[in-house]
Amino acid sequence: MNLKTLTAIVRRKPTHLELISAEGDIYLCRINDKEWLTERAEKKPKVFHSIFEAKYTLGKYLSDQLDMVMSTTYDEMISSGDYREGRTIRHGLSKIDR
C-alpha cells in the first residue's frame, strides 16, 4: 500500500500502524499487522533509515498514530521473529520531536 492510499484509509477508519525497527538502522511501516507501506506502485516495502525520516515522510497525522516496535535482545538472538512472544518493546512516537 502506498502513502496516498494509506492516508485515505486512515482518515476513513481506524488503522493500526507500526514502525518496525529492523537491524537498528532500517525501519518499515506495517499496516494492520499484515501489510507494508510501499513506495508508489512498487511491491517492496518502503525503507526508512531513521525514526525522523519516517515521521517526516508520513506526516504528523500518520506519525502521531505510529507505535514503534523493537525486538528485545532475546527476540533478536533466540526467536525466529516469525511469531509474537509478547517480548517486543513498544513506544508511541507522537512525543518524539521532528
C-alpha positions in Angstrom: 0.0 0.0 0.0 1.4 3.4 -0.9 1.3 6.5 1.2 -1.5 8.2 -0.6 -3.8 5.1 -0.2 -2.8 4.7 3.4 -3.6 8.3 4.2 -7.1 8.0 2.6 -7.8 4.8 4.5 -6.6 6.1 7.9 -8.9 9.2 7.5 -11.9 6.9 7.0 -11.4 4.2 9.6 -9.2 3.3 12.5 -5.9 1.7 11.3 -3.2 0.1 13.3 0.2 1.5 12.3 3.6 0.3 13.5 7.1 1.4 12.7 9.2 -1.8 12.9 12.8 -1.5 13.9 15.0 -3.9 12.0 18.7 -4.2 12.4 18.9 -0.9 14.3 19.0 1.3 11.2 16.2 0.1 9.0 12.6 0.9 9.8 9.5 -0.4 8.0 5.9 0.7 8.4 3.4 -2.2 9.0 -0.3 -1.6 8.5 -2.9 -3.6 10.4 -0.3 -6.3 11.2 -0.3 -7.7 7.7 0.6 -5.2 5.0 3.7 -3.0 4.4 3.9 0.6 3.3 5.4 0.6 -0.2 6.9 3.2 -2.5 4.5 4.3 -5.2 3.3 1.2 -7.2 6.3 -0.9 -6.1 5.7 -4.1 -4.1 8.8 -3.7 -2.0 8.4 -2.2 1.5 9.4 1.5 1.9 12.6 1.6 3.9 13.3 4.4 6.3 16.8 4.9 7.8 15.7 6.8 10.9 12.7 7.4 13.0 12.8 11.1 12.0 12.8 10.2 8.3 9.7 8.0 8.8 7.9 10.7 10.8 8.8 13.4 8.2 7.7 11.2 5.2 4.4 10.0 6.9 3.5 13.5 8.1 2.2 14.5 11.5 -1.3 12.9 11.2 0.0 9.4 10.4 3.2 9.5 12.6 1.2 10.5 15.7 -0.6 7.2 15.3 2.5 5.1 15.0 3.7 2.6 17.5 7.5 1.9 17.4 8.1 -1.8 17.7 11.6 -3.1 18.6 12.7 -6.6 19.3 14.2 -7.4 22.6 17.7 -8.9 22.8 16.0 -12.3 23.3 13.9 -11.9 20.1 17.0 -11.0 18.1 19.2 -13.8 19.4 16.9 -16.7 20.0 13.5 -16.2 18.3 13.0 -16.5 14.6 10.8 -13.4 14.6 8.0 -15.2 12.8 5.6 -15.0 15.7 4.9 -12.7 18.6 6.0 -13.7 22.0 4.9 -10.6 23.8 8.6 -9.6 24.4 8.7 -6.7 21.9 9.2 -3.2 23.1 6.6 -0.6 22.0 6.8 3.1 22.1 4.3 5.7 20.9 6.0 8.1 18.5 3.7 11.1 18.9 6.0 12.7 21.6 9.2 12.4 19.6 10.0 15.8 18.0 10.9 16.1 14.3 
